[in-house]
Amino acid sequence: MSTPQSRIPSSAESTQQPTQPTGGNRPRRWLLPTALALGLLVGGGAVGLAWSVTGGSAEGPAADVSAACAALERTPALLPDGDFASLRRWGAAAELAAAAAEVDKSYQPLADAISKPLHIYRSTFKAEGPQFQQAVSAARDACANA
């Protein structure tokens, strides 16, 4: 009598394949979608973190104010007689400051200060006089404090 441990399978028994797949041979179809979802989640988090760390003043009203004040720095005087570039630059600065004030009301005093010299010029057709010079100085001071 032979014991089950000492029995050697015949050649017919050893070549038969099991009809049901075993747990270790089953393909892992969930692995790729899970890895993809995890990669997207980690990647999105990294992009969001980088954006929040570096993105403060690169956009929005702060960028508009920065550009408006940079335009005023490049405009030594508002000279409407023959030098329309300075008049246009000042007008662009006023529009940028107004755009910033539309989004963030704390920029309204700056927008008012930058646009005041233009209003004086448009009403008097002169870019001179104490009222005009005071308005220009106030606009430059507002930019210095922005």
Secondary structure, 3 states (H helix, E strand, C coil): CCCCCCCCCCHHHHCCCCCCCCCCCCCCCCHHHHHHHHHHHHHHHHHHHHHHHHCCCCCHHHHHHHHHHHHHHCCCCCCCCCCHHHHHHHHHHHHHHHHHHHHCHHHHHHHHHHHHHHHHHHHHCCCCCHHHHHHHHHHHHHHHHC
